[in-house]
Amino acid sequence: MKHHSGNRRGPGRRAGGGEQTRGREEHGRARPENTPRRPDESFGRGGQGQGAKGHARRQEERGRESGVGGRRHEPRGVGESPGERVARAFGGGGASSPATRLPPAQTRATPPSARVESEDGAHLFGVQPVLEALRAGVRPVERLTVAEGAHEPRLREILEIARYADIPVRRVPRTELQRLAAGANHQGVVATIAAAHYAHTDDLLDALSLRVGTEDPPLAVVLDGVEDPRNLGAVIRTVECAGAHGVFVPERRASGLTETVAKAAAGALEYVPVARAANVVRLVEELKGRGIWTVGTAAGAETSYAEWDWTQPCALLLGGEGEGLRRLVRERCDVLVSIPLRGRIESLNVSVAAGIVLYEAVRQRASRRETPPPEVE
């Protein structure tokens, strides 16, 4: 049984008020002959008077268009979505510009021609659709896929936003992008849209820590490289039904929260917090440091899953399809357990293994609650 199936750094800022500066330079530039005036320009007596008022009004309009006027000053909240952080960073172009949020009526919808549905999620392609999706922050972006050697100038802004919002970026040959975009003009970038927002890793760790020493100790699942979205969805569904408290998935080489995952989870994504871990080995050490036992599954483990005491604070680690837990992850676990196999197949599906072990934890915890404490003489 191999798996038992068992810095944030602010984005580079554009020069403060860059667009406004260009507007001022253009205003001070002499008008070429025979150039018609705009309808909103006013003439006073002798070309003065009302012209000055028109100038002031035009400057005010330019300020509003460039995001200077009517801003709302809001604190930098820890619960901001990537789109809100992006709006705060890029709303006015300045390094200290507060957030400027557009009302819903001004939000531009992504054209259907720039969106493709596939088994591993919905994809947006093209520089402008992807940029608008990142800025709006309405739908969570799972990851960005960028063509190797792509140097589109606006890609720099997309990459800065992704870095600031902790969105993974991978570079692939253009043939891979062609596959994701179904042969359409992708302009060197494709965004995979998640079906749900991720919980922050530290927030989920803190929530688990608070349960240590309580009547309902933490029970979490850590998946090491589960790539099939149906398996991931089935595991999340099992976690919710068993009353466990959260799931950790790797940022890379694993399925994300796609529409296929949401469908397989059958609504469980609405209740189970799922967090991404940049490094599973470091996550295991972090769980240990918070008083949570890390229990991995491995085919050759001497301890049966039923022999382990699941009434303690525990994190169950399950490996990916085919390979199981990686060696470094196995070595960091506090204990390895196995599920007995009586047939000829070498391993169980990861969601089946998760169900077997989690419901053993449910059985043990329910039994402990029903058993009265021993009397002290």
ROPARO-717656 format. One record per residue (C-alpha): x, y, z; residue number from 1. Coordinates in nm, 4 decimals, decimal comma, padded with zeros to 6 digits, always signed. Each point is the difference from the previous one (the first is absolute). Layout:
<rs>
{{X Y Z} NUM} ...
</rs>
This chain:
<rs>
{{+00,0000 +00,0000 +00,0000} 1} {{+00,1977 +00,2922 -00,1275} 2} {{-00,2167 +00,2999 +00,0727} 3} {{-00,2751 -00,1533 +00,1891} 4} {{-00,1425 +00,2180 -00,2067} 5} {{+00,0863 -00,0841 +00,2434} 6} {{+01,0488 +03,1633 -00,0098} 7} {{-00,2334 +00,1198 -00,0720} 8} {{+00,1489 +00,2863 -00,1678} 9} {{-00,1866 +00,2944 -00,1332} 10} {{-00,0098 +00,0222 -00,3758} 11} {{+00,2294 +00,2283 -00,1858} 12} {{-00,1689 +00,3360 +00,0033} 13} {{-00,0500 +00,2063 -00,3034} 14} {{+00,1339 +00,3486 +00,0235} 15} {{-00,2339 +00,2014 +00,2217} 16} {{-00,2595 +00,1791 -00,2039} 17} {{+00,1608 -00,1091 -00,3260} 18} {{-00,3135 +00,0330 -00,2092} 19} {{-00,0857 +00,3324 +00,1583} 20} {{+00,3445 +00,1350 -00,0816} 21} {{-00,0468 -00,0911 -00,3617} 22} {{-00,3354 +00,1744 +00,0078} 23} {{+00,1561 +00,3190 +00,1371} 24} {{+00,2726 -00,0073 -00,2625} 25} {{-00,2542 -00,0434 -00,2747} 26} {{-00,2046 +00,2889 +00,1366} 27} {{+00,3017 +00,2312 +00,0026} 28} {{+00,0934 -00,0899 -00,3551} 29} {{-00,0953 +00,2489 -00,2745} 30} {{-00,3032 -00,1016 -00,2033} 31} {{+00,0812 -00,0699 -00,3645} 32} {{-00,1722 +00,2236 -00,2493} 33} {{-00,3360 -00,1090 -00,1417} 34} {{-00,0530 -00,2393 +00,2928} 35} {{-00,3650 +00,0194 +00,1087} 36} {{-00,0725 +00,0661 +00,3649} 37} {{-00,1813 -00,2589 +00,2095} 38} {{-00,3673 +00,0660 +00,0607} 39} {{+00,0620 +00,0487 +00,3752} 40} {{+00,2462 +00,2894 -00,0506} 41} {{-00,1476 +00,3418 +00,0795} 42} {{+00,0787 +00,3415 -00,1433} 43} {{-00,0280 +00,3131 +00,2079} 44} {{+00,0431 +00,3599 -00,0983} 45} {{+00,3402 +00,0379 -00,1639} 46} {{+00,0688 -00,3721 +00,0435} 47} {{+00,0343 +00,0420 +00,3809} 48} {{-00,2439 -00,0215 +00,2926} 49} {{-00,2147 -00,3031 -00,0899} 50} {{+00,3061 -00,1639 -00,1553} 51} {{+00,1687 -00,0062 +00,3432} 52} {{-00,3088 -00,1585 +00,1517} 53} {{-00,0064 -00,2564 -00,2789} 54} {{+00,3656 -00,0745 +00,0673} 55} {{-00,0706 -00,0592 +00,3712} 56} {{-00,2958 -00,2199 -00,0822} 57} {{+00,2032 -00,2036 -00,2484} 58} {{+00,2770 -00,0482 +00,2567} 59} {{-00,2568 -00,1197 +00,2527} 60} {{-00,1473 -00,2437 -00,2540} 61} {{+00,3451 -00,1322 -00,0826} 62} {{+00,0664 -00,0502 +00,3698} 63} {{-00,3186 -00,2026 +00,0359} 64} {{+00,0801 -00,2085 -00,3087} 65} {{+00,3479 -00,0829 +00,1289} 66} {{-00,1324 -00,1024 +00,3408} 67} {{+00,1094 +00,3084 +00,1990} 68} {{-00,3397 +00,1403 +00,0935} 69} {{-00,2569 -00,1615 +00,2263} 70} {{+00,2238 -00,2645 +00,1491} 71} {{-00,1067 -00,1894 +00,3037} 72} {{+00,2677 -00,0329 +00,2683} 73} {{-00,0128 -00,3485 +00,1449} 74} {{+00,2366 -00,1882 +00,2305} 75} {{+00,2146 -00,2772 -00,1347} 76} {{-00,2095 -00,2926 +00,1218} 77} {{+00,1409 -00,3460 +00,0344} 78} {{-00,3107 -00,1508 -00,1607} 79} {{+00,0420 +00,1743 -00,3330} 80} {{-00,0494 -00,2055 -00,3123} 81} {{+00,2792 +00,0060 -00,2618} 82} {{-00,2106 +00,2367 -00,2080} 83} {{-00,0423 +00,2415 +00,2908} 84} {{+00,3731 -00,0010 +00,0709} 85} {{+00,0618 +00,0648 -00,3666} 86} {{-00,2524 +00,2858 -00,0022} 87} {{+00,1730 +00,1574 +00,2990} 88} {{+00,3413 -00,0368 -00,1598} 89} {{-00,0870 +00,1157 -00,3493} 90} {{-00,3067 +00,2164 +00,0525} 91} {{+00,1769 +00,3352 -00,0273} 92} {{+00,3445 -00,0952 -00,1238} 93} {{+00,1728 +00,1388 +00,3092} 94} {{+00,1829 -00,2018 +00,2601} 95} {{-00,2241 +00,1180 +00,2819} 96} {{-00,3274 +00,0171 -00,1914} 97} {{-00,3009 -00,1385 +00,1879} 98} {{-00,2414 -00,2418 -00,1637} 99} {{-00,2373 +00,1172 -00,2674} 100} {{-00,2797 -00,2474 -00,0574} 101} {{-00,2308 +00,0186 -00,2948} 102} {{-00,3702 -00,0498 +00,0637} 103} {{-00,1408 -00,3215 -00,1477} 104} {{-00,1580 +00,1848 -00,2919} 105} {{+00,3447 +00,1007 -00,1247} 106} {{+00,1502 -00,3492 +00,0128} 107} {{+00,0701 -00,1309 -00,3476} 108} {{-00,1035 -00,3551 -00,0731} 109} {{+00,2447 -00,2378 -00,1612} 110} {{-00,1032 -00,0659 -00,3597} 111} {{-00,1087 -00,3624 -00,0514} 112} {{+00,2537 -00,0378 -00,2803} 113} {{+00,2802 +00,0421 +00,2566} 114} {{-00,1250 -00,2796 +00,2265} 115} {{+00,0362 -00,3763 -00,0405} 116} {{-00,1337 -00,2761 +00,2259} 117} {{+00,2033 -00,3180 +00,0451} 118} {{+00,0303 -00,2819 +00,2510} 119} {{+00,2741 +00,1731 +00,1976} 120} {{-00,1972 +00,3240 +00,0318} 121} {{-00,1212 +00,3068 -00,1831} 122} {{+00,2702 +00,1816 -00,1949} 123} {{+00,0257 +00,3663 -00,0936} 124} {{+00,2447 +00,0858 -00,2732} 125} {{+00,1295 +00,3219 -00,1478} 126} {{+00,1793 +00,2844 +00,1764} 127} {{-00,2962 +00,2316 +00,0544} 128} {{-00,2533 -00,2597 +00,1260} 129} {{+00,2563 -00,1425 +00,2416} 130} {{+00,1017 +00,3453 +00,1220} 131} {{-00,3626 +00,0993 +00,0606} 132} {{-00,0679 -00,3238 +00,1893} 133} {{+00,2977 +00,0660 +00,2273} 134} {{-00,1004 +00,3596 +00,0616} 135} {{-00,3649 -00,0804 +00,0724} 136} {{+00,0716 -00,2843 +00,2409} 137} {{-00,3569 -00,1282 -00,0345} 138} {{+00,1089 -00,3521 -00,0899} 139} {{+00,3097 -00,1563 +00,1594} 140} {{+00,2848 -00,0668 -00,2423} 141} {{+00,1477 -00,3436 +00,0567} 142} {{+00,3222 +00,0556 -00,1945} 143} {{+00,1475 +00,1748 -00,3020} 144} {{+00,1606 -00,1813 -00,2904} 145} {{+00,2373 +00,2126 -00,2067} 146} {{+00,1731 -00,0880 -00,3253} 147} {{+00,3749 -00,0436 +00,0184} 148} {{+00,1731 +00,2999 -00,1528} 149} {{-00,3136 +00,2170 -00,0024} 150} {{+00,0910 +00,3700 +00,0274} 151} {{-00,3343 +00,1762 -00,0453} 152} {{+00,0463 +00,3305 +00,1930} 153} {{-00,3295 -00,0363 +00,1865} 154} {{+00,1032 -00,3439 +00,1221} 155} {{+00,2285 +00,1753 +00,2476} 156} {{-00,2994 +00,1503 +00,1776} 157} {{-00,1768 -00,3369 +00,0049} 158} {{+00,3063 -00,1665 +00,1525} 159} {{+00,0368 +00,2742 +00,2611} 160} {{-00,3627 -00,0392 +00,1041} 161} {{+00,0403 -00,3783 +00,0176} 162} {{+00,3089 +00,0304 +00,2175} 163} {{-00,1726 +00,2460 +00,2324} 164} {{-00,3149 -00,2160 +00,0268} 165} {{+00,1932 -00,3285 +00,0552} 166} {{-00,1264 -00,1549 -00,3236} 167} {{+00,2273 -00,2767 -00,1327} 168} {{+00,1491 +00,0630 -00,3463} 169} {{+00,1431 -00,2672 -00,2257} 170} {{+00,1708 +00,0403 -00,3349} 171} {{-00,0681 -00,2576 -00,2684} 172} {{+00,0564 -00,0404 -00,3767} 173} {{-00,2511 +00,1756 -00,2208} 174} {{-00,1403 -00,3362 -00,1092} 175} {{-00,1281 -00,0534 +00,3537} 176} {{-00,1721 +00,3389 -00,0058} 177} {{-00,1574 -00,0864 -00,3335} 178} {{-00,1493 -00,3087 +00,1635} 179} {{-00,1357 +00,1965 +00,2970} 180} {{-00,1467 +00,2713 -00,2234} 181} {{-00,1446 -00,2559 -00,2453} 182} {{+00,2003 +00,1470 -00,2863} 183} {{-00,1150 +00,3615 +00,0503} 184} {{+00,2269 +00,3045 +00,0117} 185} {{+00,1246 -00,0134 +00,3601} 186} {{+00,2589 +00,2825 -00,0280} 187} {{+00,2409 -00,1948 +00,2179} 188} {{-00,2062 -00,0263 +00,3201} 189} {{-00,2793 -00,2225 +00,1342} 190} {{-00,1627 +00,0302 +00,3439} 191} {{-00,1634 -00,3011 +00,1641} 192} {{-00,2997 +00,1072 +00,2059} 193} {{-00,0693 -00,1766 +00,3306} 194} {{-00,3504 -00,1025 +00,1013} 195} {{+00,0478 +00,1286 +00,3561} 196} {{+00,2286 +00,2228 +00,2022} 197} {{+00,2873 -00,1589 +00,1903} 198} {{+00,0404 +00,0466 +00,3714} 199} {{+00,3275 +00,1574 +00,1068} 200} {{+00,2425 -00,2650 +00,1258} 201} {{+00,0821 +00,1862 +00,3219} 202} {{-00,3679 +00,0590 +00,0730} 203} {{-00,0798 -00,3706 -00,0315} 204} {{+00,3020 -00,0931 +00,2136} 205} {{-00,1123 +00,2468 +00,2671} 206} {{-00,3528 -00,1420 -00,0056} 207} {{+00,1360 -00,3529 +00,0473} 208} {{+00,2259 +00,1138 +00,2849} 209} {{-00,2959 +00,1442 +00,1887} 210} {{-00,1592 -00,3466 +00,0098} 211} {{+00,2999 -00,1635 +00,1694} 212} {{-00,0973 -00,0962 +00,3547} 213} {{-00,3744 +00,0309 -00,0638} 214} {{-00,2778 -00,2606 -00,0116} 215} {{+00,0190 +00,0153 -00,3814} 216} {{+00,3736 -00,0243 -00,0796} 217} {{+00,1179 +00,0966 -00,3484} 218} {{-00,0274 -00,2510 -00,2822} 219} {{+00,1372 +00,1144 -00,3352} 220} {{+00,1012 -00,1585 -00,3299} 221} {{+00,3196 +00,0795 -00,1914} 222} {{+00,0101 -00,1141 -00,3629} 223} {{+00,3412 -00,0489 -00,1560} 224} {{-00,0370 +00,0249 -00,3768} 225} {{-00,3572 -00,1112 -00,0726} 226} {{-00,0389 +00,1049 -00,3639} 227} {{-00,3378 -00,1448 -00,0947} 228} {{-00,2689 +00,2638 +00,0635} 229} {{-00,2678 -00,2635 +00,0598} 230} {{+00,2125 -00,1608 +00,2712} 231} {{+00,0595 +00,3371 +00,1637} 232} {{-00,3710 +00,0794 -00,0053} 233} {{-00,0845 -00,3408 +00,1470} 234} {{+00,2536 +00,0479 +00,2810} 235} {{-00,1432 +00,3445 +00,0848} 236} {{-00,3484 -00,1509 +00,0074} 237} {{+00,1195 -00,2758 +00,2358} 238} {{+00,1748 +00,2540 +00,2241} 239} {{-00,3214 +00,1980 +00,0352} 240} {{-00,2134 -00,3074 +00,0708} 241} {{+00,2468 -00,1240 +00,2644} 242} {{+00,0038 +00,3378 +00,1733} 243} {{+00,3716 +00,0617 -00,0549} 244} {{+00,1232 +00,3559 +00,0140} 245} {{+00,1901 +00,0767 -00,3193} 246} {{+00,2097 -00,1108 -00,2955} 247} {{+00,3464 +00,1054 -00,1143} 248} {{+00,1096 -00,0432 -00,3624} 249} {{+00,3350 +00,0831 -00,1640} 250} {{+00,0270 +00,3091 -00,2179} 251} {{+00,1630 -00,1949 -00,2830} 252} {{-00,0366 -00,3433 -00,1577} 253} {{-00,3465 -00,0453 +00,1424} 254} {{-00,3584 +00,0623 -00,1005} 255} {{-00,1438 +00,3371 +00,0897} 256} {{-00,3557 +00,0966 +00,0897} 257} {{-00,1450 -00,0320 -00,3478} 258} {{-00,3635 -00,0373 -00,1030} 259} {{+00,0559 -00,3758 -00,0284} 260} {{+00,1179 -00,0059 +00,3623} 261} {{-00,3026 +00,2026 +00,1088} 262} {{-00,2349 -00,2412 -00,1764} 263} {{+00,1660 -00,3078 +00,1538} 264} {{-00,0073 +00,1651 +00,3441} 265} {{-00,3806 +00,0307 -00,0295} 266} {{-00,0169 +00,3269 +00,1944} 267} {{+00,2670 -00,0803 +00,2590} 268} {{+00,2200 +00,2843 -00,1267} 269} {{-00,2466 +00,2394 +00,1618} 270} {{+00,0859 -00,1368 +00,3448} 271} {{+00,3549 -00,1413 -00,0067} 272} {{+00,2928 +00,2457 +00,0089} 273} {{+00,2641 -00,0937 -00,2557} 274} {{+00,3438 +00,1636 +00,0228} 275} {{+00,3010 -00,0170 -00,2311} 276} {{+00,3421 -00,0893 +00,1380} 277} {{+00,3113 +00,1160 -00,1816} 278} {{+00,1986 -00,2891 +00,1496} 279} {{-00,1606 -00,3110 +00,1527} 280} {{+00,3137 -00,0930 +00,1969} 281} {{+00,0050 +00,3383 +00,1715} 282} {{-00,3748 -00,0286 +00,0621} 283} {{+00,0562 -00,3302 +00,1820} 284} {{+00,2561 +00,1665 +00,2273} 285} {{-00,2397 +00,2885 +00,0612} 286} {{-00,2778 -00,2401 +00,1017} 287} {{+00,2346 -00,1780 +00,2398} 288} {{+00,0985 +00,3308 +00,1545} 289} {{-00,3659 +00,0707 +00,0747} 290} {{-00,0515 -00,3242 +00,1882} 291} {{-00,1623 -00,1966 -00,2834} 292} {{+00,1080 -00,3577 -00,0764} 293} {{+00,0861 -00,0589 -00,3661} 294} {{-00,1145 -00,3447 -00,1136} 295} {{+00,1015 -00,1157 -00,3466} 296} {{-00,1316 -00,2960 -00,1967} 297} {{+00,2394 -00,2519 -00,1557} 298} {{-00,0397 -00,3521 -00,1325} 299} {{+00,2810 -00,1497 +00,2040} 300} {{-00,0794 +00,1658 +00,3323} 301} {{-00,0067 -00,2394 +00,2957} 302} {{-00,2679 +00,1911 +00,1914} 303} {{-00,3585 -00,0520 -00,1127} 304} {{-00,2142 +00,3091 -00,0381} 305} {{-00,2397 -00,1469 +00,2595} 306} {{+00,2774 -00,0325 +00,2588} 307} {{+00,0779 +00,3708 +00,0019} 308} {{-00,1670 +00,2238 +00,2580} 309} {{-00,2042 +00,2432 -00,2120} 310} {{-00,1469 +00,1721 +00,3047} 311} {{+00,3163 +00,2113 +00,0082} 312} {{+00,0546 +00,3119 -00,2159} 313} {{+00,0880 -00,1539 -00,3383} 314} {{+00,0768 +00,0857 -00,3594} 315} {{-00,0453 -00,2861 -00,2471} 316} {{+00,2427 +00,0065 -00,2949} 317} {{-00,1041 -00,1712 -00,3229} 318} {{+00,2150 -00,0345 -00,3099} 319} {{-00,0781 +00,0502 -00,3643} 320} {{-00,1127 -00,2520 -00,2569} 321} {{+00,2641 -00,2571 -00,0836} 322} {{+00,2886 +00,1270 +00,2128} 323} {{-00,1465 +00,0508 +00,3459} 324} {{+00,1733 +00,2267 +00,2479} 325} {{+00,3341 +00,1334 -00,1139} 326} {{+00,3055 -00,1252 +00,1874} 327} {{+00,0781 +00,3268 +00,1789} 328} {{-00,3599 +00,0336 +00,1131} 329} {{-00,0078 -00,3597 +00,1287} 330} {{+00,3211 +00,0536 +00,1938} 331} {{-00,1397 +00,3106 +00,1733} 332} {{-00,3227 -00,1660 +00,1178} 333} {{-00,0301 -00,0935 +00,3689} 334} {{-00,1395 -00,3409 -00,0907} 335} {{-00,0940 -00,2006 -00,3097} 336} {{-00,3118 -00,2184 -00,0104} 337} {{-00,1360 -00,2459 -00,2519} 338} {{-00,3372 -00,1350 -00,1090} 339} {{-00,0030 -00,3797 -00,0369} 340} {{-00,0619 -00,1190 -00,3567} 341} {{-00,1333 -00,3508 -00,0547} 342} {{-00,0300 -00,0043 -00,3780} 343} {{+00,2475 +00,0204 -00,2849} 344} {{-00,0162 +00,3743 -00,0670} 345} {{+00,2908 +00,1836 +00,1618} 346} {{-00,1737 +00,3181 +00,1100} 347} {{-00,3285 +00,1726 +00,0701} 348} {{-00,1389 +00,3114 -00,1594} 349} {{+00,1065 +00,3014 +00,2064} 350} {{-00,3568 +00,1049 +00,0795} 351} {{-00,0858 -00,3544 +00,1147} 352} {{+00,3078 -00,0078 +00,2244} 353} {{-00,0952 +00,3393 +00,1411} 354} {{-00,3496 -00,1275 +00,0811} 355} {{+00,1259 -00,3145 +00,1736} 356} {{+00,2468 +00,1835 +00,2237} 357} {{-00,2166 +00,3045 +00,0751} 358} {{-00,2936 -00,2135 +00,1053} 359} {{+00,2253 -00,1989 +00,2297} 360} {{+00,0819 +00,3338 +00,1609} 361} {{-00,3749 +00,0759 +00,0207} 362} {{-00,0631 -00,3394 +00,1645} 363} {{+00,2756 +00,0436 +00,2574} 364} {{-00,1003 +00,3535 +00,0899} 365} {{-00,3672 -00,0909 +00,0344} 366} {{+00,0924 -00,2990 +00,2184} 367} {{+00,2129 +00,2184 +00,2266} 368} {{-00,2873 +00,2446 +00,0512} 369} {{-00,2400 -00,2817 +00,0872} 370} {{+00,2393 -00,1668 +00,2450} 371} {{-00,0293 +00,1528 +00,3481} 372} {{+00,3282 +00,1052 +00,1607} 373} {{+00,1394 -00,2448 +00,2580} 374} {{-00,0915 +00,0698 +00,3590} 375} {{+00,2786 +00,1303 +00,2197} 376} {{+00,0136 -00,1645 +00,3434} 377} 
</rs>
